[in-house]
Amino acid sequence: MTIFLIVLSLISDISAAVYAVSDAELYRRLLVFSLFHFIASISASYAMYMMLPPKMRESQTPYLAVGFMFLMCMFLPVVGFVGLFVCVVVAMNLPRKKDEVMWIHNPREELPSHPRDMMYTKLGTGALRDILLNAPDTDRRVEAISSVSHLPRDQRISFYKIALRDPADDVRLMAYSQLDPIEQDITDNIKRLEDSFEQNNSADIAYDIAQQFWEICYLGIADTVLVKHYLNNAKKWCQKAIQIEDRGNFELLLGRILLELNEIEPAMIALQKAKNAKMLDSQVNTYLAECAFRMRDYASVKTYLGSLYTSEGSKLSHIREYWLNAK
């Protein structure tokens, strides 16, 4: 049947072409050409549809498939027939090449030498943290520590703290070697600020010095025996700044320092002053809630936390939800 349709299509198209160049009248030539070409197109379309693989024929609506092929053959004489035969029939019947390799080898990803570009690579800070915690290879963990040297200071400190608990000496030594310069930079900055304060008794300079001492303690880079010494220095300089000019942010820092020194009542007074100086509730109320909790004033804890707006899923939102639901 398929061969018959192909032969019929060829004979009809040849007859149409021969009659088109005959000496008959123009309208008669057009009419006969159109008739023969129509027969050739419908025959070729159905023949090519029958030549498609069985699965392809079952997945297609016959009328749509044959109709599409008919339009191509009808309005693109010769070119449409040849194009459809090559692009559809031949292509669909050729066996597909099977990929014998079921896996692809990927090269080992090295740690980035410039962590500032880490967000554009496959290795983010989470991957580096996993390497420090779980990689069995010591050299790999050392590479991870060396790769965090250009991260922001607070992020670096968290990695160094993990590395300081590492069982391998090389990892701990690498962390110490990168941690010491941070403390030294802060100490040098404090000395420069103290020299500036001697020349100009500015509240801003005193506040900056207090912040530097506080940062050493807050980041956890100071030795345990020196933490209280740094906190007392931070307290002293913050009080100097307040004596020169009382501001809300000065009182807030003083309250946090006093809270860390476990001086609860003075911390509460300083934080209340910060709040009265128009500091935002989101900046002050968490520390006021901490003071109230240590003073066992649980009703105030609930009040302070209830006034805060927290994003869903954050640690503070869980604490706030607990206290608001507490009876």
MARTOR-488760 format. One record per residue (C-alpha): residue in one letter; x, y, z. Coordinates in steps of 0.2 Angstrom, whole numbers. Example, Ala and Ser with C-alpha at 12.3 -4.5 7.8 and 13.67 -1.06 7.14 Angstrom:
2
(node A,(62,-22,39));
(node S,(68,-5,36));
//
This chain:
327
(node M,(0,0,0));
(node T,(14,12,4));
(node I,(24,8,-11));
(node F,(8,11,-22));
(node L,(5,28,-14));
(node I,(23,33,-17));
(node V,(22,28,-35));
(node L,(5,36,-37));
(node S,(12,52,-30));
(node L,(27,52,-42));
(node I,(16,49,-57));
(node S,(4,62,-52));
(node D,(17,75,-49));
(node I,(26,71,-66));
(node S,(10,72,-75));
(node A,(6,89,-67));
(node A,(23,96,-72));
(node V,(21,89,-90));
(node Y,(4,97,-92));
(node A,(10,113,-84));
(node V,(22,116,-99));
(node S,(10,110,-112));
(node D,(2,122,-125));
(node A,(-15,121,-117));
(node E,(-24,136,-111));
(node L,(-18,144,-95));
(node Y,(-33,141,-84));
(node R,(-34,123,-90));
(node R,(-16,120,-87));
(node L,(-18,127,-69));
(node L,(-34,117,-66));
(node V,(-26,101,-72));
(node F,(-9,105,-63));
(node S,(-19,108,-46));
(node L,(-29,92,-48));
(node F,(-14,81,-51));
(node H,(-3,90,-38));
(node F,(-17,88,-25));
(node I,(-18,69,-29));
(node A,(1,68,-27));
(node S,(1,78,-11));
(node I,(-12,68,-2));
(node S,(-4,51,-8));
(node A,(13,57,-2));
(node S,(7,63,14));
(node Y,(-2,47,19));
(node A,(13,36,12));
(node M,(25,46,23));
(node Y,(13,44,38));
(node M,(13,25,36));
(node M,(32,25,35));
(node L,(33,33,53));
(node P,(38,21,67));
(node P,(23,13,75));
(node K,(25,22,92));
(node M,(26,38,83));
(node R,(9,35,73));
(node E,(1,29,89));
(node S,(5,45,99));
(node Q,(-1,57,85));
(node T,(-18,61,79));
(node P,(-19,54,60));
(node Y,(-29,68,54));
(node L,(-17,82,61));
(node A,(-1,73,55));
(node V,(-7,69,38));
(node G,(-15,86,36));
(node F,(2,95,41));
(node M,(11,84,28));
(node F,(-2,88,15));
(node L,(0,106,17));
(node M,(19,106,16));
(node C,(18,95,0));
(node M,(4,105,-8));
(node F,(11,122,-5));
(node L,(29,118,-7));
(node P,(30,107,-23));
(node V,(45,95,-23));
(node V,(54,104,-9));
(node G,(40,100,3));
(node F,(40,82,-2));
(node V,(59,80,-1));
(node G,(61,90,15));
(node L,(47,80,24));
(node F,(54,63,19));
(node V,(72,68,25));
(node C,(68,77,40));
(node V,(53,67,47));
(node V,(53,50,40));
(node V,(71,46,38));
(node A,(76,55,55));
(node M,(62,46,64));
(node N,(67,29,58));
(node L,(86,30,61));
(node P,(91,22,77));
(node R,(96,34,91));
(node K,(114,33,97));
(node K,(115,26,114));
(node D,(127,34,126));
(node E,(138,19,133));
(node V,(145,30,147));
(node M,(132,31,161));
(node W,(142,44,172));
(node I,(153,59,169));
(node H,(169,62,178));
(node N,(171,79,186));
(node P,(187,86,192));
(node R,(190,89,210));
(node E,(184,107,215));
(node E,(198,116,224));
(node L,(194,130,237));
(node P,(194,147,230));
(node S,(209,158,233));
(node H,(199,174,233));
(node P,(184,171,244));
(node R,(176,188,240));
(node D,(171,179,224));
(node M,(164,164,233));
(node M,(146,169,230));
(node Y,(149,166,212));
(node T,(157,149,214));
(node K,(151,132,219));
(node L,(159,133,237));
(node G,(150,145,249));
(node T,(153,148,267));
(node G,(141,133,271));
(node A,(152,121,261));
(node L,(168,128,270));
(node R,(160,125,287));
(node D,(156,107,282));
(node I,(174,104,277));
(node L,(180,111,293));
(node L,(168,100,303));
(node N,(167,84,293));
(node A,(182,83,281));
(node P,(194,68,286));
(node D,(209,75,277));
(node T,(219,88,287));
(node D,(226,97,272));
(node R,(208,100,266));
(node R,(204,108,283));
(node V,(219,118,282));
(node E,(214,124,265));
(node A,(197,129,271));
(node I,(205,140,285));
(node S,(216,148,273));
(node S,(202,152,261));
(node V,(192,162,274));
(node S,(205,176,276));
(node H,(196,188,265));
(node L,(179,186,273));
(node P,(171,199,284));
(node R,(178,199,301));
(node D,(163,192,311));
(node Q,(162,178,298));
(node R,(180,174,299));
(node I,(179,173,318));
(node S,(166,159,318));
(node F,(177,149,307));
(node Y,(192,151,318));
(node K,(182,146,333));
(node I,(178,130,324));
(node A,(196,127,319));
(node L,(203,130,337));
(node R,(193,114,342));
(node D,(200,104,328));
(node P,(210,89,334));
(node A,(224,92,321));
(node D,(238,103,327));
(node D,(241,110,309));
(node V,(223,116,308));
(node R,(223,124,326));
(node L,(240,133,322));
(node M,(233,140,306));
(node A,(218,147,315));
(node Y,(229,155,329));
(node S,(241,162,316));
(node Q,(226,171,307));
(node L,(217,175,323));
(node D,(231,184,332));
(node P,(233,198,319));
(node I,(214,203,321));
(node E,(217,206,340));
(node Q,(233,215,336));
(node D,(224,226,323));
(node I,(211,231,336));
(node T,(224,234,349));
(node D,(234,245,338));
(node N,(218,255,333));
(node I,(214,257,352));
(node K,(232,265,354));
(node R,(229,277,340));
(node L,(212,282,346));
(node E,(219,285,364));
(node D,(232,296,357));
(node S,(219,306,348));
(node F,(209,307,363));
(node E,(223,315,373));
(node Q,(224,329,360));
(node N,(205,331,358));
(node N,(193,325,372));
(node S,(179,320,360));
(node A,(164,309,365));
(node D,(165,301,348));
(node I,(183,295,350));
(node A,(180,289,368));
(node Y,(165,279,361));
(node D,(175,272,347));
(node I,(188,266,360));
(node A,(174,258,370));
(node Q,(168,249,355));
(node Q,(185,242,350));
(node F,(187,235,368));
(node W,(169,228,367));
(node E,(172,221,350));
(node I,(187,210,356));
(node C,(175,203,369));
(node Y,(160,201,358));
(node L,(170,192,344));
(node G,(177,180,357));
(node I,(195,183,352));
(node A,(202,188,369));
(node D,(209,175,381));
(node T,(197,170,395));
(node V,(207,179,409));
(node L,(208,195,399));
(node V,(189,196,395));
(node K,(184,205,411));
(node H,(199,217,409));
(node Y,(193,222,392));
(node L,(175,224,397));
(node N,(180,235,412));
(node N,(190,246,399));
(node A,(175,247,388));
(node K,(164,252,402));
(node K,(177,265,408));
(node W,(178,273,390));
(node C,(159,272,387));
(node Q,(156,281,404));
(node K,(169,295,398));
(node A,(159,297,382));
(node I,(143,299,392));
(node Q,(151,312,403));
(node I,(156,322,389));
(node E,(140,320,379));
(node D,(125,309,384));
(node R,(118,300,369));
(node G,(106,285,366));
(node N,(118,274,357));
(node F,(131,277,371));
(node E,(119,272,384));
(node L,(114,256,374));
(node L,(133,251,373));
(node L,(135,254,391));
(node G,(120,244,395));
(node R,(126,229,385));
(node I,(143,230,393));
(node L,(136,231,411));
(node L,(124,216,406));
(node E,(140,206,401));
(node L,(148,211,417));
(node N,(132,204,426));
(node E,(129,221,434));
(node I,(110,220,430));
(node E,(103,235,439));
(node P,(115,248,432));
(node A,(112,239,415));
(node M,(94,241,416));
(node I,(96,260,420));
(node A,(107,263,405));
(node L,(96,254,394));
(node Q,(81,263,400));
(node K,(90,279,396));
(node A,(94,273,379));
(node K,(75,270,376));
(node N,(70,287,383));
(node A,(83,294,370));
(node K,(72,288,356));
(node M,(82,272,352));
(node L,(71,260,343));
(node D,(62,246,353));
(node S,(71,233,341));
(node Q,(88,239,347));
(node V,(84,240,366));
(node N,(70,229,371));
(node T,(79,212,369));
(node Y,(93,218,381));
(node L,(79,225,393));
(node A,(71,208,392));
(node E,(87,200,397));
(node C,(89,211,412));
(node A,(71,207,417));
(node F,(74,189,415));
(node R,(90,189,426));
(node M,(80,199,439));
(node R,(66,186,438));
(node D,(53,199,432));
(node Y,(45,187,420));
(node A,(30,199,417));
(node S,(42,212,410));
(node V,(51,199,399));
(node K,(34,195,391));
(node T,(30,214,389));
(node Y,(47,218,381));
(node L,(47,203,369));
(node G,(29,207,364));
(node S,(33,224,358));
(node L,(46,217,345));
(node Y,(43,213,327));
(node T,(52,197,322));
(node S,(54,188,305));
(node E,(46,171,305));
(node G,(58,157,308));
(node S,(71,167,317));
(node K,(78,162,334));
(node L,(71,178,342));
(node S,(53,174,335));
(node H,(54,157,343));
(node I,(58,165,360));
(node R,(45,178,358));
(node E,(32,165,354));
(node Y,(36,155,369));
(node W,(35,170,381));
(node L,(19,176,373));
(node N,(11,159,375));
(node A,(18,156,392));
(node K,(5,157,406));
//
